[in-house]
Amino acid sequence: MKIQLHKPNFDLKETQFLKNCIKTGWVSNQGKYVNLFKKKINQFTNSNYVVPTVNGTSALHVSLKLSNVKENDEVIVPTITYIATINPILYLKASPIFLDVSSDLNISVGAVKKFINEETFFKNGCTYNKLSKKKISAIIVTHVFGNAVDIKPILKICKKRKIKIIEDAAESLGTFYNKNYLKNKHTGTLGDFGCLSFNGNKIITTGGGGAVLMKDKKNYEYCNYLCDQAKDNKIYSIHNETGFNYKLSNIQSALGCSQFLKLKSYLKKKRKIYKNYCKLFEKNNNYSLLKPRSFYSSNHWLNVLILKNKKKTDLEKIIKRCHKNGIEVRPVWKPNHMQLPFKKFQKYNVRKANKIILTHLCIPSSPDLKFKDQKKIYKIINA
Ligand SMILES: Cc1ncc(COP(=O)(O)O)c(C=O)c1O
């Protein structure tokens, strides 16, 4: 594709930092960039503690383990999110419960409250599902496409019901809540754990990479331990638990450090791209853009076009036409309750999600996207 959905951006800085790793021989999970990258994430998100990981999926996996999700437990999730939000629940032999989304594509707060209030009971300090009688130990909320979840009511009900909150902030680096709503806090720092991704299609990249954000020192120490093969004694190779090889390498951290230098300028460019799309498409009654809500400032990671009054066949025609013209577009993810590995799990009133996939289209949003390319995208979509 000539115009990709979201492509990475590199310059000489990346080469310079990577050369340093190769020259010094520090290529694995030790070296000066490992700590520097961690510090940069820390400073930018203002999270108490950060553990960089090999990708966002591993960050979610270890967060679920730190949330004490055990075999046969259940985890509440939105049905519209990337499959990587759900897979780690199954790595732990637990089960997802799929909830619907709101028109902002994030998990429906109303559905979370209704499900917890009406479909669960609280006993001996834990929440149980009335239907399955299983313990619900956590909820994962995804800040989809960089748009923040209305998290305050979720924090409140989950605190009361002792349900751990994991924020999937893979797509929302640079999305902050407003001062009045939540004191300018970065997404991923409100729940018990926040998970970032630095995959090649994210706002900044380390090739592959992620991070766990958390508030609590004990969790931080345990997270470090688990991500580094659960080493109890490094010299005599004592391991008293099953750990993971999830630490981010110095090479990947070096890439991340150089990318961080550009994050603020990317955020500015992406805001402009969003505004340009609004201008181009909203002069036409057939389209609108998915709008960030008023209680946060979005990183505008991926712009989503809403096709009003269109049918599934229209969406398919547009996708075909775009691809023929070298423009990468795709519908929103197929809802996870419809994915083969997850069909057997509980879904709770997921009506809205089923409709969204017919009318919503992700459109190119790379920071270096030119206005002339945006005009071309409009022309081809609207042909
Ligand atoms: C919402 C969401 N969650 C999780 C992930 C997983 O991140 P990674 O690809 O770094 O494993 C991604 C991105 O890929 C994502 O978009």
Ligand as a Chemical Component Dictionary entry (heavy atoms), coordinates in Angstrom:
data_LIG
# 
_chem_comp.id                   LIG 
_chem_comp.type                 NON-POLYMER 
_chem_comp.pdbx_formal_charge   0 
_chem_comp.three_letter_code    LIG 
# 
loop_
_chem_comp_atom.comp_id 
_chem_comp_atom.atom_id 
_chem_comp_atom.alt_atom_id 
_chem_comp_atom.type_symbol 
_chem_comp_atom.charge 
_chem_comp_atom.model_Cartn_x 
_chem_comp_atom.model_Cartn_y 
_chem_comp_atom.model_Cartn_z 
_chem_comp_atom.pdbx_ordinal 
LIG C1 C1 C 0 -5.800 -2.528 21.770 1  
LIG C2 C2 C 0 -4.543 -3.331 21.683 2  
LIG N1 N1 N 0 -4.236 -4.163 22.678 3  
LIG C3 C3 C 0 -3.117 -4.891 22.664 4  
LIG C4 C4 C 0 -2.221 -4.806 21.630 5  
LIG C5 C5 C 0 -1.039 -5.707 21.646 6  
LIG O1 O1 O 0 0.159  -5.066 21.541 7  
LIG P1 P1 P 0 1.408  -5.783 20.865 8  
LIG O2 O2 O 0 1.146  -5.882 19.406 9  
LIG O3 O3 O 0 2.537  -4.878 21.200 10 
LIG O4 O4 O 0 1.559  -7.130 21.501 11 
LIG C6 C6 C 0 -2.484 -3.933 20.558 12 
LIG C7 C7 C 0 -1.607 -3.729 19.412 13 
LIG O5 O5 O 0 -1.037 -4.386 18.730 14 
LIG C8 C8 C 0 -3.684 -3.179 20.583 15 
LIG O6 O6 O 0 -4.002 -2.359 19.582 16 
# 
loop_
_chem_comp_bond.comp_id 
_chem_comp_bond.atom_id_1 
_chem_comp_bond.atom_id_2 
_chem_comp_bond.value_order 
_chem_comp_bond.pdbx_ordinal 
LIG C1 C2 SING 1  
LIG C2 N1 SING 2  
LIG C2 C8 DOUB 3  
LIG N1 C3 DOUB 4  
LIG C3 C4 SING 5  
LIG C4 C5 SING 6  
LIG C4 C6 DOUB 7  
LIG C5 O1 SING 8  
LIG O1 P1 SING 9  
LIG P1 O2 DOUB 10 
LIG P1 O3 SING 11 
LIG P1 O4 SING 12 
LIG C6 C7 SING 13 
LIG C6 C8 SING 14 
LIG C7 O5 DOUB 15 
LIG C8 O6 SING 16 
# 
